[in-house]
Amino acid sequence: MQSNWWKVLGLASVASVVATGAVIARNERQRRAYSPDEIRERLHERHARAQQSRP
């Protein structure tokens, strides 16, 4: 019985690592889908918002 818990825990750990890797890969693909001009525009917008929110 004791070894079954370790097997379940091990499988759950592996599943967690795989799921995390899939999420990271998906986010990386989305990030790379932007053109350099789109990235520049978004950074300028974020900078302008940050400047407006400063006291």
C-alpha positions as CSV (number, residue, x, y, z in Angstrom):
1,M,0.0,0.0,0.0
2,Q,2.7,2.4,0.9
3,S,4.5,2.2,-2.5
4,N,1.2,3.0,-4.3
5,W,1.1,6.4,-2.7
6,W,4.6,7.1,-4.0
7,K,3.7,6.0,-7.5
8,V,0.6,8.2,-7.5
9,L,2.6,11.1,-6.1
10,G,5.3,10.6,-8.8
11,L,2.8,10.4,-11.6
12,A,1.1,13.6,-10.3
13,S,4.5,15.3,-10.3
14,V,5.2,14.3,-13.8
15,A,1.8,15.4,-15.0
16,S,2.4,18.8,-13.3
17,V,5.7,19.3,-15.0
18,V,4.3,18.4,-18.4
19,A,1.3,20.7,-18.0
20,T,3.6,23.6,-16.9
21,G,5.8,23.0,-19.9
22,A,2.8,23.1,-22.2
23,V,1.6,26.4,-20.8
24,I,5.1,28.0,-21.1
25,A,5.4,26.8,-24.7
26,R,2.0,28.2,-25.6
27,N,2.8,31.6,-24.0
28,E,6.1,31.6,-25.9
29,R,4.4,31.0,-29.2
30,Q,2.0,33.8,-28.6
31,R,4.8,36.1,-27.6
32,R,6.8,35.4,-30.7
33,A,3.7,36.0,-32.9
34,Y,4.0,39.8,-32.5
35,S,5.9,41.8,-35.1
36,P,8.7,44.1,-33.9
37,D,6.4,47.1,-34.6
38,E,3.6,45.6,-32.5
39,I,6.0,45.0,-29.6
40,R,7.4,48.6,-29.9
41,E,3.9,50.0,-29.9
42,R,2.8,48.0,-26.9
43,L,5.9,49.0,-25.0
44,H,5.3,52.7,-25.7
45,E,1.7,52.3,-24.5
46,R,2.8,50.6,-21.3
47,H,5.4,53.3,-20.7
48,A,2.8,56.1,-21.3
49,R,0.4,54.5,-18.8
50,A,3.2,54.1,-16.2
51,Q,4.1,57.7,-16.6
52,Q,0.5,58.8,-16.1
53,S,0.0,56.8,-13.0
54,R,3.2,58.2,-11.3
55,P,2.5,60.9,-8.7
